[in-house]
């Protein structure tokens, strides 16, 4: 069977959208289905593995971001279609010390094809002040 890049791209961008809905709704379980157990997440600190990542999201959803807007810059694939990466920009409003603060930044997700399902194995995000 030939690899359908358009279908895979739609699956990855769809996962990004579902991720935004899950974090806004405080559904950590719905976030975790996109992560490979060996995930490495780089944000303000390095988080390794889904157990520690879950703890990080459990904390994050206590004051979840809202008005999240992400713009995909694209999805690319390795030649053998075992890996993919997507990147883009994100903006959101979060409460900091009781006041709404609008932030924006960038993201990069690295995905692994696990039996036809795309799983995040690495991610990095940075927020601009």
Secondary structure, DSSP 8 states (H G I E B T S, - for coil): ----HHHHHHHHHHHHHHHHHHHHTT-HHHHHTTEEEEEEEESSSEEESHHHHHHHHHHHGGG--EEEEEEEEEEEE-TTSSEEEEEEEEEEEEEETTEEEEEEEEEEEEEEEETTEEEEEEEEEEEE-
